[in-house]
């Protein structure tokens, strides 16, 4: 070994031996002066506080704080001066290790450079009046190092198995950390200090507002903090560093203003890849519950800012930004694929309205995606006031009508072609995750669509329609509807449509103006029957909400139609210039002021139909004026009569009818179901080749022309009761004979008609114009009394025999 090396070795050995001797001397000194040292340490620590420090025992721990001397204090309790009032112990530790300056200790003074606390509980308590037990540290003397008292001189701070609680009753805040390990080193500067801290803790509570709950509750936080403090502005700055929170990797930084009366802070948290649900669960329950109305399947980038004042009541400012790209968004109304948007949550939507749920908002910008294959775009959407949520925004989409099959069940509406262009601005309440009381402005334009309304088996071709939404009203225009041979032009409106759509569809009334140059009623007979509603299969549950809403709308809403038809067809019936006011409800049809021209005359109708399944009840009041009776009977299929038919009749009939009856879903009259009263008048009437009359003629008037009988101003009244028609006494004046008729005609069995026939030939009196004279002559001579009844075969037979008085 070279000489210089030996000298260096010997020097190091001397220093080491000196330190061993010094440590042994200090150990001897501490052990022999234990009480004095304990009193000195206790006194020094009490110098920096306004309360008391109690130490149960003290022992030296060599090498732990080398080259300093370490002392282990056991059973340490720190209390503030008002402990007796509130009962909150500031510090209670099983052991507290302190590293002191050895030279100062030899001089009889204590300079603490490091504190290590283990198995302890620290509780910083502030009562409702603002007093804090942390005020125990407010007293202190200035030191050469620029700090105040003993604690600011610390160079090292270690915590192990320490519960740290900040309970602020005045501002309603509660922070509770179970610290498994904390290691910190502090370097003092001319204007403050810098610290490096490594932390591993379980957060039981970080509640800025105890009424709203805790952020990152029961989540583990682990990582490093680079902290600096400037005394000139009392500002603590935490540089951005990686930090693990709840198993997720975050970047966290912050700024904290110390002192009084303000203790402002700003915490910045960022994660470039985290699931929406995991991020939401790190916030307080009142916010988490709102954000979890939605879910985003793939990881997203989020940033969160918390800005507030530890001394103020209520929540801090909370602002969360989320950047979503090519993702899947799950909403209460279904999933949106290929979804992209920039989202913001804030609890301070209006700057001066405070930090609370009522002033909170979820904001989405540049929203794009596909909803069940339908492309949607929204420039901005806000969900405001999370106490009573309101959705505000815009909506645009252009798509093929066939795409609606993925959200509307094909057992309700079936779309086979056409396009839709949607541009809307909207505002709506959100109740139980559903829109309520919406206000909408905008247009839905549908072109060249083929639609099948399945419950009523109705098919419409080449539909074009414009739906104009103006706040809560709906205006429908430019509708061209084709079904078979029918063409219909329509426009209409619904007052308070969207509000009632979501709250009470039964109160919806569609005011509908309809004009058709040609309408075939048979193509719309599906409206007569009850809707054939089918249950939505479980596999279609995803689109069940839309289907069920529309089902309810079609079933419960009312339609008030103003109908105008140039040419109207129904089976054999043909009319022109038809008009009617029609009210369609969920259980029937009401017709008012219906009028039309038919068979050279006119008809006026008022009535209603009650839907009761396959057979429907109707009531009808009709006025017929100067209608060709031949065409009239032909059009209505002889009203179900088997004997008297259109080919037997000629003339102009006028009538008033008030009847009830039944009609099938297919629009056919149910036989023997009609009840009511019919009065009629026949001008220029003629009965042609009618068998019952010919049979009478063969028996009584073999030499008169019974095939062609002219009638003069025939008037009558019938009471209809099912299959039987009661004929009130009726005088029939004709070219071949006169008759007095009354009785019952039955569509089945039970016909019993009495006919009094004067045998005098009416031709003999054709030149007499005096009515009284004609009446006298009418029954001169022989009067034949006949009775028409049905036999066992159901055919009507005429017999001799008058009505018994």
Secondary structure, DSSP 8 states (H G I E B T S, - for coil): --HHHHHHHHHHHHHHHHHHHHHHHHHHHHHHTHHHHHHHHHHHHHHT-SSEEEEEEEEE-TTTTTTSEEEEEEEEEEE-TTHHHH---SEEEEEEEEEE-HHHHHHT---EEEEEEEEEEEEEEE-TTS-BGGGGGS---B-TTS-BTTGGG--EEEEEEEEEEEEETTTTEEEEEEEEEEEEEEEEETTEEEEEEEEEEEEEEEESBTTTB-TTTTEEEEEEEEEEEETTTTEEEEEEEEEEETTEEEEEEEEEE-SSS--EEEEEEEEEEE-HHHHHTTS-HHHHHHHTTSEESS-EEEEEEEEEETTSSS--EEEEEEEEEEEEEEETTEEEEEEEEEEEEES-SSTTS-SSGGG-EEEEEEEEEEETTEEEEEEEEEEE-TTS-EEEEEEEEEEEGGGGGGTS-TTTEEEEEEEEEEEEEEEEEEETTEEEEEEEEEEEEEEEEEEEEGGGTEEEEEEEEEEEEEETEEEEEEEEEEETTEEEEEEEEETTHHHHHHH-GGG-EEEEEEEEEEEEGGGGGGGTS--------GGGGGGHHHHHHHHHHHHH-EEEEEEEEEEEEETTEEEEEEEEEEEEETTEEEEEEEEEEETTEEEEEEEEEE--SSEEEEEEEEEEEEEEHHHHHHHTGGGG-SSS-GGGEEEEEEEEEEEEEEEETTS-B-TT--EEEEEEEEEEEEEES-HHHHHHHHHH-TTS--SEEEESSEEEEEEEETTEEEEEEEEEEBSS-EEEEEEEEESSS--EEEEEEE-S-GGGGTT---HHHHHHHHT-S-EEEEEEEE-TTS-EEEEE-----
